[in-house]
Amino acid sequence: MAEIVYPPVILAAKAMFRVLDNRLRVTGTEHIPRTGGAVIACNHVSYLDFIFCGLGAQPAKRLVRFMAKKEVFDNKIAGPLMRGMHHIPVDRAAGRDSYDEAVRRLRAGEVVGVFPEATISRSFTVKPIKSGAVRMAAEAGVPVVPMSLWGTHRLWTKGRPKTLTKRHVPIHIHAGEPFWPTPQDDPEALTEDLRNRMSAILDDLQAGYPEQPADADERWWLPAHLGGTAPTPEEAAALDSQSKGG
């Protein structure tokens, strides 16, 4: 595929982060295969996560094709960019088509990015995840690379105003060790293992994060179990249910 759109988008994103002095730290990139297909399964705390997850694969010189809901592709501004970067639209009414397309891309040697929580985690912990990541990896014969990031939610997350021009925000991204699902494995057991891997990475990123909330009003960006005022996982699940019901 011709890469006309993706490289300049990456350059623009990197330039913006330099201007804002976002202290980007990317580790574990040795775990991302330099060639061949792979699934990157990343946690989801911000509307910007696909940008940073994609940057997490840059040291490996890989372009990540993200699975994203069809509505994003329908947007007049985002749509042409998403199509130009060859991302994969997900139509919830015809989910099998996007799954099959992802498997085809993986078999062709591409890296496919998924957010297996499906929606942003309001609790800033890893929600229960869907099994698609391990199932498509098993079908395509490629590894799953668990990834987590932290700090992106301070720029733009669910239920909070955008602060896209906030300066000096540390953003940490880590890719964990890959594992290879097979068709003989129990996908539910592997999915729980993937969630545990993503959670362990996130715990480490949160523990090593160089900043703490400056005052009580800033404690919103810390999860409840670390003394923050973010909803607990149970409260976040209730809020998600209310949103669906509304």
QUIQUIZI-V534976 format. One record per residue. RES is the residue in three letters. PHI is phi in radians with two decimals (999 if undefined). OMEGA is omega in whole degrees, 0 to 359 (NA if undefined). D_CENTER is the distance of its C-alpha to the mean C-alpha in Angstrom with 2 decimals. Layout:
# QUIQUIZI-V534976
res=RES phi=PHI omega=OMEGA d_center=D_CENTER
res=RES phi=PHI omega=OMEGA d_center=D_CENTER
This chain:
# QUIQUIZI-V534976
res=MET phi=999 omega=178 d_center=23.25
res=ALA phi=-1.22 omega=182 d_center=24.34
res=GLU phi=-1.84 omega=181 d_center=21.76
res=ILE phi=-1.59 omega=187 d_center=23.35
res=VAL phi=-1.63 omega=190 d_center=20.52
res=TYR phi=-1.03 omega=183 d_center=17.48
res=PRO phi=-1.00 omega=178 d_center=19.34
res=PRO phi=-1.16 omega=176 d_center=20.78
res=VAL phi=-1.13 omega=178 d_center=17.55
res=ILE phi=-1.10 omega=179 d_center=16.16
res=LEU phi=-1.07 omega=180 d_center=19.52
res=ALA phi=-1.12 omega=179 d_center=19.53
res=ALA phi=-1.11 omega=180 d_center=16.20
res=LYS phi=-1.10 omega=179 d_center=17.56
res=ALA phi=-1.12 omega=179 d_center=20.87
res=MET phi=-1.11 omega=181 d_center=19.57
res=PHE phi=-1.16 omega=177 d_center=17.89
res=ARG phi=-1.17 omega=180 d_center=21.22
res=VAL phi=-1.08 omega=181 d_center=23.23
res=LEU phi=-1.43 omega=182 d_center=21.38
res=ASP phi=0.96 omega=171 d_center=21.50
res=ASN phi=-1.21 omega=186 d_center=17.93
res=ARG phi=-1.43 omega=186 d_center=18.29
res=LEU phi=-1.44 omega=176 d_center=15.41
res=ARG phi=-2.17 omega=182 d_center=15.51
res=VAL phi=-2.05 omega=181 d_center=13.76
res=THR phi=-2.30 omega=178 d_center=15.07
res=GLY phi=1.36 omega=185 d_center=15.20
res=THR phi=-1.17 omega=175 d_center=14.93
res=GLU phi=-1.14 omega=180 d_center=18.07
res=HIS phi=-1.49 omega=180 d_center=16.16
res=ILE phi=-1.57 omega=182 d_center=14.62
res=PRO phi=-0.99 omega=179 d_center=17.49
res=ARG phi=-1.33 omega=178 d_center=19.39
res=THR phi=-2.45 omega=176 d_center=20.61
res=GLY phi=1.45 omega=183 d_center=20.10
res=GLY phi=-1.29 omega=176 d_center=17.41
res=ALA phi=-2.87 omega=172 d_center=14.37
res=VAL phi=-1.82 omega=171 d_center=11.33
res=ILE phi=-1.74 omega=180 d_center=8.14
res=ALA phi=-1.93 omega=189 d_center=6.59
res=CYS phi=-2.07 omega=174 d_center=3.70
res=ASN phi=-1.22 omega=190 d_center=4.83
res=HIS phi=-2.47 omega=180 d_center=5.03
res=VAL phi=-2.15 omega=187 d_center=8.04
res=SER phi=-2.61 omega=174 d_center=8.57
res=TYR phi=-1.21 omega=184 d_center=9.40
res=LEU phi=-1.74 omega=190 d_center=8.69
res=ASP phi=-1.06 omega=182 d_center=5.06
res=PHE phi=-1.11 omega=179 d_center=5.44
res=ILE phi=-1.15 omega=185 d_center=8.50
res=PHE phi=-1.31 omega=175 d_center=7.76
res=CYS phi=-1.09 omega=176 d_center=5.43
res=GLY phi=-1.09 omega=177 d_center=8.40
res=LEU phi=-1.14 omega=178 d_center=10.78
res=GLY phi=-1.10 omega=179 d_center=9.97
res=ALA phi=-1.66 omega=183 d_center=11.60
res=GLN phi=-1.10 omega=178 d_center=14.41
res=PRO phi=-1.04 omega=177 d_center=16.75
res=ALA phi=-1.53 omega=180 d_center=16.86
res=LYS phi=1.04 omega=178 d_center=17.78
res=ARG phi=-2.03 omega=173 d_center=15.31
res=LEU phi=-1.73 omega=185 d_center=13.99
res=VAL phi=-1.67 omega=176 d_center=10.86
res=ARG phi=-1.71 omega=185 d_center=11.61
res=PHE phi=-1.56 omega=170 d_center=8.94
res=MET phi=-1.53 omega=184 d_center=10.19
res=ALA phi=-2.44 omega=184 d_center=10.70
res=LYS phi=-1.08 omega=186 d_center=13.56
res=LYS phi=-0.98 omega=183 d_center=16.90
res=GLU phi=-1.03 omega=178 d_center=17.75
res=VAL phi=-1.14 omega=180 d_center=15.56
res=PHE phi=-1.25 omega=179 d_center=17.66
res=ASP phi=-1.39 omega=180 d_center=20.74
res=ASN phi=-1.19 omega=185 d_center=20.33
res=LYS phi=-1.11 omega=181 d_center=23.07
res=ILE phi=-1.63 omega=184 d_center=21.12
res=ALA phi=-1.25 omega=185 d_center=17.54
res=GLY phi=-0.95 omega=179 d_center=18.91
res=PRO phi=-1.04 omega=178 d_center=20.82
res=LEU phi=-1.17 omega=181 d_center=18.04
res=MET phi=-1.08 omega=179 d_center=15.59
res=ARG phi=-1.19 omega=180 d_center=18.55
res=GLY phi=-1.14 omega=178 d_center=19.62
res=MET phi=-1.61 omega=175 d_center=16.42
res=HIS phi=1.06 omega=173 d_center=16.86
res=HIS phi=-1.28 omega=190 d_center=13.67
res=ILE phi=-1.98 omega=179 d_center=14.37
res=PRO phi=-1.28 omega=179 d_center=15.50
res=VAL phi=-2.00 omega=176 d_center=15.36
res=ASP phi=-1.71 omega=185 d_center=18.63
res=ARG phi=-1.09 omega=178 d_center=18.76
res=ALA phi=-1.40 omega=180 d_center=22.51
res=ALA phi=-2.50 omega=186 d_center=22.21
res=GLY phi=-1.10 omega=182 d_center=19.08
res=ARG phi=-1.10 omega=181 d_center=20.93
res=ASP phi=-1.09 omega=181 d_center=21.23
res=SER phi=-1.22 omega=176 d_center=17.52
res=TYR phi=-1.08 omega=180 d_center=17.24
res=ASP phi=-1.10 omega=178 d_center=20.29
res=GLU phi=-1.14 omega=179 d_center=19.07
res=ALA phi=-1.10 omega=178 d_center=15.92
res=VAL phi=-1.09 omega=179 d_center=18.42
res=ARG phi=-1.07 omega=180 d_center=20.75
res=ARG phi=-1.13 omega=180 d_center=18.33
res=LEU phi=-1.08 omega=179 d_center=17.52
res=ARG phi=-1.15 omega=178 d_center=21.27
res=ALA phi=-1.44 omega=175 d_center=21.86
res=GLY phi=1.67 omega=180 d_center=19.97
res=GLU phi=-1.64 omega=175 d_center=16.73
res=VAL phi=-1.74 omega=180 d_center=13.17
res=VAL phi=-1.93 omega=180 d_center=11.02
res=GLY phi=-1.79 omega=178 d_center=7.23
res=VAL phi=-2.31 omega=171 d_center=6.38
res=PHE phi=-1.97 omega=191 d_center=4.84
res=PRO phi=-1.18 omega=173 d_center=8.22
res=GLU phi=-1.28 omega=177 d_center=9.02
res=ALA phi=1.33 omega=178 d_center=9.53
res=THR phi=-2.28 omega=181 d_center=10.05
res=ILE phi=-1.09 omega=177 d_center=9.40
res=SER phi=-1.46 omega=178 d_center=11.05
res=ARG phi=-1.24 omega=182 d_center=14.25
res=SER phi=-1.50 omega=183 d_center=15.38
res=PHE phi=1.07 omega=167 d_center=12.60
res=THR phi=-2.07 omega=180 d_center=12.90
res=VAL phi=-1.44 omega=179 d_center=11.09
res=LYS phi=-1.23 omega=168 d_center=12.60
res=PRO phi=-0.96 omega=187 d_center=14.31
res=ILE phi=-2.02 omega=180 d_center=12.20
res=LYS phi=-1.53 omega=189 d_center=13.46
res=SER phi=-1.53 omega=186 d_center=15.16
res=GLY phi=-1.01 omega=183 d_center=14.22
res=ALA phi=-1.06 omega=182 d_center=12.10
res=VAL phi=-1.29 omega=180 d_center=15.16
res=ARG phi=-1.19 omega=180 d_center=17.66
res=MET phi=-1.22 omega=177 d_center=16.71
res=ALA phi=-1.13 omega=179 d_center=16.58
res=ALA phi=-1.11 omega=181 d_center=19.95
res=GLU phi=-1.19 omega=182 d_center=21.40
res=ALA phi=-1.54 omega=181 d_center=20.53
res=GLY phi=1.28 omega=181 d_center=21.52
res=VAL phi=-2.23 omega=180 d_center=18.50
res=PRO phi=-1.44 omega=169 d_center=16.55
res=VAL phi=-1.83 omega=176 d_center=13.22
res=VAL phi=-1.89 omega=177 d_center=11.48
res=PRO phi=-1.29 omega=180 d_center=9.71
res=MET phi=-2.40 omega=171 d_center=7.43
res=SER phi=-2.37 omega=177 d_center=7.10
res=LEU phi=-2.39 omega=184 d_center=7.55
res=TRP phi=-2.61 omega=180 d_center=10.36
res=GLY phi=1.95 omega=182 d_center=12.44
res=THR phi=-1.12 omega=181 d_center=10.39
res=HIS phi=-1.16 omega=178 d_center=11.69
res=ARG phi=-1.26 omega=178 d_center=15.12
res=LEU phi=-1.63 omega=182 d_center=14.89
res=TRP phi=-2.95 omega=177 d_center=13.89
res=THR phi=-2.43 omega=184 d_center=12.93
res=LYS phi=-1.16 omega=176 d_center=14.58
res=GLY phi=1.43 omega=180 d_center=18.30
res=ARG phi=-2.25 omega=178 d_center=18.67
res=PRO phi=-1.18 omega=175 d_center=20.12
res=LYS phi=-1.14 omega=171 d_center=18.35
res=THR phi=-2.34 omega=188 d_center=19.21
res=LEU phi=-1.15 omega=181 d_center=17.81
res=THR phi=-1.75 omega=177 d_center=20.86
res=LYS phi=-1.11 omega=186 d_center=20.71
res=ARG phi=-1.69 omega=170 d_center=21.76
res=HIS phi=1.14 omega=180 d_center=21.34
res=VAL phi=-1.43 omega=176 d_center=18.09
res=PRO phi=-1.24 omega=177 d_center=16.79
res=ILE phi=-2.27 omega=184 d_center=13.12
res=HIS phi=-2.00 omega=183 d_center=12.40
res=ILE phi=-2.32 omega=178 d_center=9.94
res=HIS phi=-2.40 omega=175 d_center=11.13
res=ALA phi=-1.76 omega=180 d_center=11.04
res=GLY phi=-1.55 omega=180 d_center=13.27
res=GLU phi=-1.16 omega=179 d_center=16.11
res=PRO phi=-1.28 omega=170 d_center=15.71
res=PHE phi=-2.39 omega=190 d_center=17.63
res=TRP phi=-2.01 omega=175 d_center=19.40
res=PRO phi=-1.18 omega=175 d_center=19.69
res=THR phi=-2.22 omega=179 d_center=22.96
res=PRO phi=-1.05 omega=180 d_center=24.52
res=GLN phi=-1.43 omega=182 d_center=26.84
res=ASP phi=-1.35 omega=174 d_center=24.25
res=ASP phi=-1.37 omega=184 d_center=23.66
res=PRO phi=-1.11 omega=180 d_center=20.22
res=GLU phi=-1.22 omega=178 d_center=20.17
res=ALA phi=-1.13 omega=179 d_center=21.06
res=LEU phi=-1.17 omega=179 d_center=18.44
res=THR phi=-1.14 omega=177 d_center=15.75
res=GLU phi=-1.16 omega=176 d_center=17.07
res=ASP phi=-1.11 omega=178 d_center=17.15
res=LEU phi=-1.07 omega=179 d_center=13.46
res=ARG phi=-1.05 omega=179 d_center=12.82
res=ASN phi=-1.11 omega=179 d_center=15.41
res=ARG phi=-1.14 omega=179 d_center=13.95
res=MET phi=-1.10 omega=180 d_center=10.54
res=SER phi=-1.15 omega=180 d_center=12.88
res=ALA phi=-1.11 omega=178 d_center=15.22
res=ILE phi=-1.11 omega=181 d_center=12.90
res=LEU phi=-1.08 omega=178 d_center=11.85
res=ASP phi=-1.01 omega=180 d_center=15.61
res=ASP phi=-1.14 omega=179 d_center=16.56
res=LEU phi=-1.12 omega=179 d_center=14.45
res=GLN phi=-1.15 omega=180 d_center=15.94
res=ALA phi=-1.15 omega=182 d_center=19.32
res=GLY phi=-1.67 omega=183 d_center=19.38
res=TYR phi=-1.17 omega=189 d_center=18.21
res=PRO phi=-1.43 omega=181 d_center=21.23
res=GLU phi=-2.22 omega=172 d_center=21.70
res=GLN phi=-2.15 omega=178 d_center=22.80
res=PRO phi=-0.95 omega=183 d_center=23.46
res=ALA phi=-1.25 omega=180 d_center=26.63
res=ASP phi=-2.69 omega=184 d_center=28.24
res=ALA phi=-1.06 omega=181 d_center=28.02
res=ASP phi=-1.15 omega=181 d_center=26.52
res=GLU phi=-1.56 omega=183 d_center=23.49
res=ARG phi=-1.25 omega=180 d_center=22.83
res=TRP phi=-1.07 omega=185 d_center=20.56
res=TRP phi=-1.55 omega=173 d_center=17.47
res=LEU phi=-1.78 omega=176 d_center=18.37
res=PRO phi=-1.16 omega=185 d_center=17.85
res=ALA phi=-1.03 omega=184 d_center=21.23
res=HIS phi=-1.25 omega=175 d_center=21.77
res=LEU phi=-1.85 omega=177 d_center=21.73
res=GLY phi=1.59 omega=180 d_center=24.24
res=GLY phi=-1.53 omega=181 d_center=22.11
res=THR phi=-1.83 omega=173 d_center=22.76
res=ALA phi=-1.10 omega=178 d_center=19.40
res=PRO phi=-1.03 omega=171 d_center=20.14
res=THR phi=-1.17 omega=177 d_center=20.45
res=PRO phi=-0.96 omega=180 d_center=18.34
res=GLU phi=-1.19 omega=178 d_center=21.48
res=GLU phi=-1.13 omega=180 d_center=21.98
res=ALA phi=-1.14 omega=178 d_center=18.43
res=ALA phi=-1.10 omega=178 d_center=19.01
res=ALA phi=-1.14 omega=178 d_center=22.32
res=LEU phi=-1.11 omega=178 d_center=20.95
res=ASP phi=-1.10 omega=180 d_center=18.54
res=SER phi=-1.13 omega=178 d_center=21.64
res=GLN phi=-1.11 omega=180 d_center=23.71
res=SER phi=-1.11 omega=179 d_center=21.38
res=LYS phi=-1.16 omega=181 d_center=21.61
res=GLY phi=-1.20 omega=180 d_center=25.32
res=GLY phi=-1.41 omega=NA d_center=25.84
